[in-house]
Amino acid sequence: MDHIIHYDPELPPETPSPAYVVDLKRLRSNMEIIKSVQEQSGAKILAALKGFAMHSAFPLMRDYVAGVCASGPWEAQLGAEEFGKEVHCFAPAFTDEDMQEVLQFAHHISFNSIAQFQKHQEAIAGSSRKVSCGLRVNPEYSEVETDIYNPCVAGSRLGIRRAALEGQDLAKVEGLHFHTMCEQNSDTLERTLVHFEEKFGDLLPQMQWVNFGGGHHITSPTYDRDRLVRILKDFKSRYPHLEVYLEPGEAMAINTGVLVATVLDIIEEAPPIAILDLSATCHMPDVLEMPYRPEIVDAAEAGEKQHTYSLGGLSCLAGDMIGHYSFDQPLQPGNKLYFLDMAHYTMVKTSTFNGIKHPAIATWDPDKEELTIVRKFGYTDYRDRLS
């Protein structure tokens, strides 16, 4: 995975386990890159809460971006109350109750169908706040290879195809929103824009804004940011009246966090199995969903180093396995492991399945050598989730 930066977190021995630890220096570095792109291109960039919603870090982040994008009423409220800038909201559908909540917080709302847009017009007209309405469209082009992450896969429920807009009254539509990318470079956006403009370019003169969605890997070491700036400038030169938004999720927190784990037991199999104090299904579900293999500090692929282990989680799920790794020394109970790149799309997807303890959340400031435990979770957090 070429976007992983290898580093020793150098965390102090009092770091709890399990714990998500976010490196504030690395987070600030990412935000400075994001801000630079925003300033050079003239586009506005939003922090996607679906990818990183650690609101204790919002004071660090808020001065670098225009606001947040939300996936429903709770994220919209979190963005409004904790981030305090623009709030843009999209969901595949909104209930009447959802819409009343979202209208309290959102500046832009993107609808996933004409029927939803029409259904909620009365509520929007009656709102005491001015809310700009847009439509999420499907340019029917994507380079995402994994279907579960591909918004334009055949039969996708996400985005309106051009044919569905024919003959519709779009007078109250002020923006178009498309999201077709996942962990991709600026050349993918450039090719995608060709298809977007072919299908929807005739509608852009009557719009006020366009949202290029997420999946832009802007802070990856391999990302071509100069090309992105050129693409955005070129687009804005063709449509100077449009405000352009991007909402990268992963780019905000990529390479900023580790998940600290401790070996609890070794089961003698072939290879031996190290049981950890966390769970793939509870604490890093993308390992099983995508699937993918997270990297670990000082570990390698199976067989590359002298001692190979299969790493297993605490839940009763038979498949709660993280993968095979090799180490220079034999693992023993009490050893700590550091899983890399565990801030984005990890903390937001955790669960307390099996009543397994949730990892603590902490920050690490390497300049001050300061570890701050932001939150620890207890029994009541598990109990109160249910009833």
VOPAGU-2260 file (C-alpha; in pm, 1 decimal, decimal comma):
REM VOPAGU-2260
SITE   aa  ch    i         X         Y         Z
SITE  MET   A    0       0,0       0,0       0,0
SITE  ASP   A    1     205,2     293,3    -124,9
SITE  HIS   A    2      12,1     555,6      68,3
SITE  ILE   A    3     126,7     417,3     405,4
SITE  ILE   A    4     407,6     612,0     569,0
SITE  HIS   A    5     609,0     386,8     797,6
SITE  TYR   A    6     694,8     537,1    1132,6
SITE  ASP   A    7     757,0     440,4    1491,1
SITE  PRO   A    8     486,1     610,9    1697,4
SITE  GLU   A    9     725,0     637,0    1995,8
SITE  LEU   A   10     430,1     634,9    2233,0
SITE  PRO   A   11     496,5     636,4    2607,3
SITE  PRO   A   12     455,3     315,6    2809,4
SITE  GLU   A   13     142,9     449,1    2982,4
SITE  THR   A   14     -47,6     445,0    2651,4
SITE  PRO   A   15    -363,2     239,4    2716,5
SITE  SER   A   16    -440,8     -73,2    2519,7
SITE  PRO   A   17    -643,5    -106,0    2314,0
SITE  ALA   A   18    -648,0     257,2    2202,0
SITE  TYR   A   19    -677,1     470,9    1892,8
SITE  VAL   A   20    -403,2     734,0    1912,1
SITE  VAL   A   21    -409,9    1028,1    1670,7
SITE  ASP   A   22     -84,1    1211,8    1604,1
SITE  LEU   A   23    -172,8    1583,5    1611,4
SITE  LYS   A   24     139,7    1687,1    1421,5
SITE  ARG   A   25      52,0    1455,7    1135,1
SITE  LEU   A   26    -310,0    1568,9    1137,3
SITE  ARG   A   27    -201,0    1932,7    1119,8
SITE  SER   A   28      34,2    1850,6     831,8
SITE  ASN   A   29    -253,2    1694,0     636,8
SITE  MET   A   30    -473,9    1994,3     702,4
SITE  GLU   A   31    -202,5    2231,1     579,7
SITE  ILE   A   32    -187,5    2039,0     251,5
SITE  ILE   A   33    -566,3    2054,5     221,2
SITE  LYS   A   34    -565,7    2428,8     288,9
SITE  SER   A   35    -293,9    2484,3      29,2
SITE  VAL   A   36    -501,0    2309,5    -239,0
SITE  GLN   A   37    -805,0    2510,5    -136,9
SITE  GLU   A   38    -617,2    2840,4    -161,6
SITE  GLN   A   39    -443,2    2760,5    -490,3
SITE  SER   A   40    -751,9    2625,7    -665,8
SITE  GLY   A   41   -1026,6    2853,6    -538,3
SITE  ALA   A   42   -1238,6    2548,4    -451,4
SITE  LYS   A   43   -1386,2    2490,9    -107,6
SITE  ILE   A   44   -1295,8    2171,5      75,1
SITE  LEU   A   45   -1518,3    2001,8     331,9
SITE  ALA   A   46   -1419,7    1749,4     597,7
SITE  ALA   A   47   -1626,3    1432,8     553,7
SITE  LEU   A   48   -1753,0    1327,4     895,3
SITE  LYS   A   49   -1832,9     977,7     768,4
SITE  GLY   A   50   -1457,3     921,3     751,9
SITE  PHE   A   51   -1332,7    1107,7    1058,1
SITE  ALA   A   52   -1563,0    1244,1    1328,1
SITE  MET   A   53   -1324,6    1280,0    1622,9
SITE  HIS   A   54   -1469,9    1610,9    1735,3
SITE  SER   A   55   -1202,2    1674,9    1995,3
SITE  ALA   A   56    -975,3    1735,5    1693,8
SITE  PHE   A   57   -1214,0    1980,7    1526,2
SITE  PRO   A   58   -1054,0    2290,7    1686,4
SITE  LEU   A   59    -729,4    2194,0    1514,4
SITE  MET   A   60    -903,3    2129,1    1179,9
SITE  ARG   A   61   -1162,6    2401,5    1144,4
SITE  ASP   A   62    -936,3    2685,6    1034,7
SITE  TYR   A   63    -809,4    2486,8     737,4
SITE  VAL   A   64   -1135,1    2399,7     556,8
SITE  ALA   A   65   -1470,8    2553,4     468,0
SITE  GLY   A   66   -1682,2    2316,5     675,1
SITE  VAL   A   67   -1808,3    1960,4     686,2
SITE  CYS   A   68   -2024,0    1721,6     489,4
SITE  ALA   A   69   -2271,7    1501,6     670,8
SITE  SER   A   70   -2462,3    1183,3     591,1
SITE  GLY   A   71   -2773,4    1257,7     793,6
SITE  PRO   A   72   -2916,4    1453,9    1086,1
SITE  TRP   A   73   -2674,7    1336,9    1356,2
SITE  GLU   A   74   -2361,9    1415,3    1157,6
SITE  ALA   A   75   -2516,8    1747,2    1052,6
SITE  GLN   A   76   -2580,7    1838,2    1414,3
SITE  LEU   A   77   -2228,8    1731,8    1514,9
SITE  GLY   A   78   -2082,4    1945,7    1238,5
SITE  ALA   A   79   -2290,0    2248,2    1330,8
SITE  GLU   A   80   -2228,0    2225,0    1704,3
SITE  GLU   A   81   -1866,1    2110,7    1712,4
SITE  PHE   A   82   -1714,4    2234,9    1383,7
SITE  GLY   A   83   -1915,2    2552,2    1343,4
SITE  LYS   A   84   -1878,2    2630,7     971,5
SITE  GLU   A   85   -2061,8    2523,7     654,4
SITE  VAL   A   86   -2263,6    2201,7     681,5
SITE  HIS   A   87   -2351,3    2009,1     365,0
SITE  CYS   A   88   -2575,5    1704,4     389,7
SITE  PHE   A   89   -2656,9    1409,5     165,1
SITE  ALA   A   90   -2847,2    1088,5     236,8
SITE  PRO   A   91   -3003,7     831,0       4,1
SITE  ALA   A   92   -3339,9     934,0     155,6
SITE  PHE   A   93   -3472,7    1153,3     436,7
SITE  THR   A   94   -3776,1    1088,0     654,3
SITE  ASP   A   95   -3995,2    1384,8     744,0
SITE  GLU   A   96   -3840,1    1379,6    1091,6
SITE  ASP   A   97   -3488,2    1365,7     946,6
SITE  MET   A   98   -3560,1    1666,4     727,6
SITE  GLN   A   99   -3686,5    1876,2    1016,5
SITE  GLU   A  100   -3364,3    1799,9    1203,7
SITE  VAL   A  101   -3134,4    1858,3     906,7
SITE  LEU   A  102   -3299,5    2190,9     827,7
SITE  GLN   A  103   -3181,5    2321,3    1165,3
SITE  PHE   A  104   -2816,4    2272,2    1071,0
SITE  ALA   A  105   -2749,0    2231,0     696,8
SITE  HIS   A  106   -2651,5    2500,7     448,9
SITE  HIS   A  107   -2668,0    2266,7     147,6
SITE  ILE   A  108   -2881,5    1953,7     110,7
SITE  SER   A  109   -2828,2    1715,1    -181,8
SITE  PHE   A  110   -3115,0    1483,1    -270,6
SITE  ASN   A  111   -3077,8    1136,8    -419,1
SITE  SER   A  112   -3395,4    1141,4    -629,6
SITE  ILE   A  113   -3642,5    1383,4    -783,3
SITE  ALA   A  114   -3914,2    1226,8    -568,0
SITE  GLN   A  115   -3721,2    1306,4    -247,8
SITE  PHE   A  116   -3646,5    1658,2    -369,0
SITE  GLN   A  117   -4014,1    1720,9    -438,5
SITE  LYS   A  118   -4134,6    1552,8    -118,7
SITE  HIS   A  119   -3939,2    1787,3     106,1
SITE  GLN   A  120   -3993,7    2117,3     -77,3
SITE  GLU   A  121   -4274,4    2226,8     154,5
SITE  ALA   A  122   -4059,4    2170,7     462,9
SITE  ILE   A  123   -3769,7    2356,5     304,3
SITE  ALA   A  124   -3991,8    2649,5     204,8
SITE  GLY   A  125   -4119,6    2667,2     563,2
SITE  SER   A  126   -3774,5    2665,0     719,0
SITE  SER   A  127   -3658,6    2974,1     903,7
SITE  ARG   A  128   -3312,5    2919,7     753,4
SITE  LYS   A  129   -3208,0    2956,2     390,1
SITE  VAL   A  130   -3101,1    2615,8     262,1
SITE  SER   A  131   -2958,4    2555,1     -84,7
SITE  CYS   A  132   -3092,5    2240,5    -252,6
SITE  GLY   A  133   -2903,0    2021,3    -494,2
SITE  LEU   A  134   -2925,4    1682,2    -658,6
SITE  ARG   A  135   -2676,0    1399,9    -640,4
SITE  VAL   A  136   -2624,4    1274,7    -993,8
SITE  ASN   A  137   -2468,0     961,4   -1135,4
SITE  PRO   A  138   -2235,4    1024,7   -1432,3
SITE  GLU   A  139   -2238,6     647,2   -1492,1
SITE  TYR   A  140   -1860,6     637,2   -1490,0
SITE  SER   A  141   -1627,9     518,6   -1216,7
SITE  GLU   A  142   -1284,8     360,4   -1188,4
SITE  VAL   A  143   -1346,4     201,8    -846,9
SITE  GLU   A  144   -1266,2    -168,1    -878,5
SITE  THR   A  145   -1425,4    -294,9    -554,7
SITE  ASP   A  146   -1802,4    -306,6    -603,6
SITE  ILE   A  147   -1892,4    -244,0    -239,6
SITE  TYR   A  148   -1720,2      98,5    -267,4
SITE  ASN   A  149   -1832,7     180,7    -623,0
SITE  PRO   A  150   -2119,9     435,3    -629,5
SITE  CYS   A  151   -2163,9     381,6   -1003,4
SITE  VAL   A  152   -2179,1       2,4   -1003,3
SITE  ALA   A  153   -2462,7    -142,3   -1211,8
SITE  GLY   A  154   -2788,1    -106,8   -1018,9
SITE  SER   A  155   -2643,8     152,9    -781,7
SITE  ARG   A  156   -2893,9     326,6    -555,4
SITE  LEU   A  157   -2673,5     637,2    -537,4
SITE  GLY   A  158   -2719,8     931,7    -769,8
SITE  ILE   A  159   -2970,6    1030,3   -1038,1
SITE  ARG   A  160   -2903,4     921,4   -1394,9
SITE  ARG   A  161   -2947,8    1182,0   -1664,2
SITE  ALA   A  162   -3249,1    1011,6   -1817,7
SITE  ALA   A  163   -3443,1    1055,9   -1492,2
SITE  LEU   A  164   -3406,3    1435,7   -1516,2
SITE  GLU   A  165   -3568,7    1472,8   -1856,1
SITE  GLY   A  166   -3886,8    1680,9   -1836,5
SITE  GLN   A  167   -3839,3    1761,7   -1466,4
SITE  ASP   A  168   -3878,1    2109,0   -1319,6
SITE  LEU   A  169   -3531,7    2197,6   -1189,2
SITE  ALA   A  170   -3599,1    2566,3   -1120,5
SITE  LYS   A  171   -3537,3    2524,3    -746,8
SITE  VAL   A  172   -3225,5    2311,8    -789,2
SITE  GLU   A  173   -2915,9    2520,0    -712,1
SITE  GLY   A  174   -2641,3    2258,9    -725,8
SITE  LEU   A  175   -2523,6    1923,0    -857,4
SITE  HIS   A  176   -2327,6    1671,5    -653,5
SITE  PHE   A  177   -2147,6    1361,4    -777,2
SITE  HIS   A  178   -1935,2    1113,9    -585,4
SITE  THR   A  179   -1765,3     841,9    -787,6
SITE  MET   A  180   -1416,3     794,0    -643,3
SITE  CYS   A  181   -1241,5     599,2    -366,5
SITE  GLU   A  182    -875,5     650,6    -268,5
SITE  GLN   A  183    -791,9     775,5    -619,3
SITE  ASN   A  184    -564,5    1028,4    -784,6
SITE  SER   A  185    -640,7    1348,8    -971,2
SITE  ASP   A  186    -616,7    1183,5   -1313,4
SITE  THR   A  187    -927,5     982,8   -1220,8
SITE  LEU   A  188   -1114,7    1303,9   -1142,2
SITE  GLU   A  189   -1004,7    1450,4   -1475,4
SITE  ARG   A  190   -1147,2    1156,0   -1668,8
SITE  THR   A  191   -1462,3    1154,9   -1455,3
SITE  LEU   A  192   -1529,8    1522,8   -1524,2
SITE  VAL   A  193   -1544,7    1449,3   -1897,8
SITE  HIS   A  194   -1837,4    1213,2   -1838,9
SITE  PHE   A  195   -2001,4    1445,3   -1585,8
SITE  GLU   A  196   -1995,0    1738,7   -1826,0
SITE  GLU   A  197   -2111,4    1527,9   -2119,7
SITE  LYS   A  198   -2421,6    1425,9   -1926,4
SITE  PHE   A  199   -2493,3    1727,9   -1708,8
SITE  GLY   A  200   -2294,1    2018,8   -1851,4
SITE  ASP   A  201   -2601,4    2180,7   -2007,5
SITE  LEU   A  202   -2749,6    2220,0   -1657,5
SITE  LEU   A  203   -2446,2    2392,6   -1506,1
SITE  PRO   A  204   -2522,0    2747,4   -1631,0
SITE  GLN   A  205   -2835,1    2752,9   -1413,0
SITE  MET   A  206   -2659,0    2617,2   -1102,8
SITE  GLN   A  207   -2484,3    2801,7    -820,3
SITE  TRP   A  208   -2252,8    2524,5    -704,3
SITE  VAL   A  209   -2116,6    2182,3    -786,7
SITE  ASN   A  210   -1977,2    1925,1    -544,7
SITE  PHE   A  211   -1712,5    1681,4    -673,0
SITE  GLY   A  212   -1767,6    1447,6    -377,4
SITE  GLY   A  213   -1499,6    1245,7    -201,2
SITE  GLY   A  214   -1239,4     980,4    -272,4
SITE  HIS   A  215    -966,6    1235,9    -353,4
SITE  HIS   A  216    -645,5    1103,4    -196,1
SITE  ILE   A  217    -505,5    1455,6    -168,7
SITE  THR   A  218    -262,1    1400,1     118,8
SITE  SER   A  219    -119,2    1072,7      -8,7
SITE  PRO   A  220     252,2    1098,5     -98,8
SITE  THR   A  221     170,7     973,3    -449,8
SITE  TYR   A  222    -115,8    1216,1    -516,2
SITE  ASP   A  223     -65,7    1470,6    -796,0
SITE  ARG   A  224    -184,5    1790,2    -627,2
SITE  ASP   A  225     -58,5    2020,3    -902,1
SITE  ARG   A  226    -279,3    1836,5   -1145,5
SITE  LEU   A  227    -577,5    1868,6    -911,9
SITE  VAL   A  228    -526,0    2244,7    -884,5
SITE  ARG   A  229    -507,0    2271,8   -1263,2
SITE  ILE   A  230    -824,9    2063,9   -1306,0
SITE  LEU   A  231   -1015,7    2278,4   -1058,8
SITE  LYS   A  232    -892,8    2604,0   -1211,8
SITE  ASP   A  233    -980,6    2485,8   -1561,4
SITE  PHE   A  234   -1329,5    2386,5   -1451,0
SITE  LYS   A  235   -1384,6    2719,2   -1276,3
SITE  SER   A  236   -1265,0    2903,5   -1587,5
SITE  ARG   A  237   -1539,0    2729,2   -1786,3
SITE  TYR   A  238   -1802,3    2795,5   -1520,0
SITE  PRO   A  239   -1685,0    3107,5   -1331,8
SITE  HIS   A  240   -2021,8    3153,0   -1161,0
SITE  LEU   A  241   -2003,3    2815,6    -982,9
SITE  GLU   A  242   -1876,4    2753,2    -630,9
SITE  VAL   A  243   -1684,3    2424,5    -640,7
SITE  TYR   A  244   -1667,3    2188,3    -343,0
SITE  LEU   A  245   -1467,5    1874,6    -266,5
SITE  GLU   A  246   -1529,8    1655,8      35,5
SITE  PRO   A  247   -1234,8    1418,4      86,4
SITE  GLY   A  248   -1279,8    1195,4     388,7
SITE  GLU   A  249    -973,5     977,2     411,0
SITE  ALA   A  250    -733,1    1256,4     310,5
SITE  MET   A  251    -794,0    1445,3     633,6
SITE  ALA   A  252    -671,3    1176,0     870,2
SITE  ILE   A  253    -465,5     941,2     653,8
SITE  ASN   A  254    -143,0     828,6     823,4
SITE  THR   A  255    -229,1    1011,5    1145,3
SITE  GLY   A  256    -343,6     734,4    1377,0
SITE  VAL   A  257    -241,1     401,3    1519,0
SITE  LEU   A  258    -445,3     135,9    1695,0
SITE  VAL   A  259    -249,9       4,8    1991,2
SITE  ALA   A  260    -307,4    -361,1    2080,4
SITE  THR   A  261    -161,5    -607,1    2328,1
SITE  VAL   A  262     -97,5    -979,7    2283,6
SITE  LEU   A  263    -303,3   -1170,9    2542,1
SITE  ASP   A  264    -231,7   -1532,1    2453,6
SITE  ILE   A  265     -53,1   -1757,9    2203,7
SITE  ILE   A  266    -236,2   -2061,6    2068,2
SITE  GLU   A  267      -0,2   -2326,9    1934,3
SITE  GLU   A  268    -118,9   -2394,9    1582,8
SITE  ALA   A  269      58,5   -2384,4    1250,1
SITE  PRO   A  270     124,1   -2096,3    1236,1
SITE  PRO   A  271      68,7   -2001,8    1601,8
SITE  ILE   A  272    -219,7   -1766,0    1671,6
SITE  ALA   A  273    -173,2   -1452,0    1879,5
SITE  ILE   A  274    -496,0   -1343,0    2049,4
SITE  LEU   A  275    -513,5    -964,2    2086,9
SITE  ASP   A  276    -713,3    -738,9    2318,2
SITE  LEU   A  277    -917,2    -605,3    2026,3
SITE  SER   A  278   -1131,1    -735,9    1743,2
SITE  ALA   A  279   -1126,3    -697,9    1366,5
SITE  THR   A  280   -1504,3    -712,7    1339,4
SITE  CYS   A  281   -1554,0    -461,3    1623,1
SITE  HIS   A  282   -1261,3    -224,9    1587,0
SITE  MET   A  283   -1134,4    -243,2    1228,4
SITE  PRO   A  284   -1427,0    -385,3    1028,8
SITE  ASP   A  285   -1284,2    -291,9     688,4
SITE  VAL   A  286   -1030,0    -569,7     742,1
SITE  LEU   A  287   -1317,9    -812,2     691,5
SITE  GLU   A  288   -1544,4    -602,5     466,9
SITE  MET   A  289   -1306,2    -479,6     198,8
SITE  PRO   A  290   -1102,7    -692,2     282,8
SITE  TYR   A  291    -757,4    -550,2     345,3
SITE  ARG   A  292    -447,7    -617,7     551,8
SITE  PRO   A  293    -342,5    -335,2     786,4
SITE  GLU   A  294      26,8    -281,1     836,8
SITE  ILE   A  295     194,9    -316,7    1175,8
SITE  VAL   A  296     507,7    -139,2    1296,1
SITE  ASP   A  297     811,6    -371,7    1269,8
SITE  ALA   A  298     607,7    -654,2    1114,4
SITE  ALA   A  299     622,4    -802,6     765,0
SITE  GLU   A  300     436,6   -1042,8     538,6
SITE  ALA   A  301     415,2   -1402,6     653,5
SITE  GLY   A  302     749,0   -1580,9     615,2
SITE  GLU   A  303     957,3   -1269,2     552,5
SITE  LYS   A  304    1082,3   -1258,8     910,0
SITE  GLN   A  305    1172,9   -1551,7    1132,5
SITE  HIS   A  306     850,7   -1584,2    1335,3
SITE  THR   A  307     510,1   -1590,8    1164,0
SITE  TYR   A  308     178,1   -1559,1    1348,1
SITE  SER   A  309    -188,6   -1537,9    1266,6
SITE  LEU   A  310    -347,3   -1251,4    1459,7
SITE  GLY   A  311    -692,2   -1310,5    1605,5
SITE  GLY   A  312    -952,3   -1097,6    1780,1
SITE  LEU   A  313   -1158,3   -1135,0    2096,6
SITE  SER   A  314   -1506,0   -1189,0    1954,3
SITE  CYS   A  315   -1689,1   -1520,0    1909,4
SITE  LEU   A  316   -1692,4   -1470,6    1531,3
SITE  ALA   A  317   -1483,6   -1754,7    1390,5
SITE  GLY   A  318   -1356,4   -1526,8    1116,7
SITE  ASP   A  319   -1242,0   -1253,0    1354,0
SITE  MET   A  320    -889,5   -1280,1    1216,6
SITE  ILE   A  321    -668,3    -989,9    1114,4
SITE  GLY   A  322    -414,7   -1173,5     901,5
SITE  HIS   A  323     -72,1   -1336,2     895,8
SITE  TYR   A  324     235,8   -1137,9     999,7
SITE  SER   A  325     597,9   -1216,0    1070,7
SITE  PHE   A  326     826,4   -1068,5    1338,2
SITE  ASP   A  327    1195,3   -1071,9    1423,1
SITE  GLN   A  328    1129,8   -1205,6    1772,9
SITE  PRO   A  329     865,6   -1449,4    1904,4
SITE  LEU   A  330     549,5   -1281,7    2028,3
SITE  GLN   A  331     468,0   -1316,0    2395,3
SITE  PRO   A  332     169,7   -1212,0    2608,6
SITE  GLY   A  333     216,6    -847,7    2700,5
SITE  ASN   A  334     380,0    -744,1    2372,8
SITE  LYS   A  335     228,3    -432,3    2219,0
SITE  LEU   A  336     148,6    -407,1    1848,0
SITE  TYR   A  337      87,3     -82,1    1659,1
SITE  PHE   A  338    -153,7    -102,6    1364,0
SITE  LEU   A  339     -87,2     180,9    1119,9
SITE  ASP   A  340    -328,2     425,3     957,0
SITE  MET   A  341    -619,5     358,7    1187,9
SITE  ALA   A  342    -777,3     703,6    1228,2
SITE  HIS   A  343   -1002,9     734,1     922,0
SITE  TYR   A  344   -1295,3     500,8     847,0
SITE  THR   A  345   -1207,0     299,6    1157,5
SITE  MET   A  346   -1317,3     480,9    1472,5
SITE  VAL   A  347   -1641,3     581,4    1297,2
SITE  LYS   A  348   -1731,2     217,8    1219,7
SITE  THR   A  349   -1665,2      51,1    1552,4
SITE  SER   A  350   -1916,3    -151,9    1752,5
SITE  THR   A  351   -1945,2    -321,5    2090,3
SITE  PHE   A  352   -2047,3    -658,7    1946,4
SITE  ASN   A  353   -2001,6    -933,0    2208,5
SITE  GLY   A  354   -1968,6    -662,8    2471,9
SITE  ILE   A  355   -1602,6    -626,4    2384,4
SITE  LYS   A  356   -1447,0    -320,4    2540,5
SITE  HIS   A  357   -1415,4     -26,1    2306,6
SITE  PRO   A  358   -1060,9     109,8    2257,0
SITE  ALA   A  359    -976,8     433,0    2430,5
SITE  ILE   A  360    -930,4     745,0    2217,5
SITE  ALA   A  361    -614,6     949,3    2265,9
SITE  THR   A  362    -398,0    1211,4    2100,8
SITE  TRP   A  363     -21,6    1229,9    2080,9
SITE  ASP   A  364     166,2    1556,5    2035,8
SITE  PRO   A  365     523,3    1456,4    1943,9
SITE  ASP   A  366     655,3    1811,5    1972,1
SITE  LYS   A  367     547,1    1829,5    2336,0
SITE  GLU   A  368     582,9    1454,0    2394,9
SITE  GLU   A  369     231,9    1476,5    2538,3
SITE  LEU   A  370     -19,9    1192,1    2543,2
SITE  THR   A  371    -378,5    1297,8    2615,8
SITE  ILE   A  372    -647,6    1040,2    2688,4
SITE  VAL   A  373    -950,8    1200,8    2528,0
SITE  ARG   A  374   -1194,5     931,5    2628,9
SITE  LYS   A  375   -1215,8     589,3    2786,4
SITE  PHE   A  376   -1522,4     371,2    2743,8
SITE  GLY   A  377   -1696,2     170,8    3013,2
SITE  TYR   A  378   -1982,5     -68,3    3072,2
SITE  THR   A  379   -2245,6     205,8    3062,0
SITE  ASP   A  380   -2142,1     300,9    2706,5
SITE  TYR   A  381   -2217,1     -56,5    2599,9
SITE  ARG   A  382   -2537,4     -80,8    2805,8
SITE  ASP   A  383   -2683,3     250,7    2696,2
SITE  ARG   A  384   -2641,9     178,6    2325,1
SITE  LEU   A  385   -2913,8     -82,8    2346,5
SITE  SER   A  386   -3198,2      -5,9    2587,7
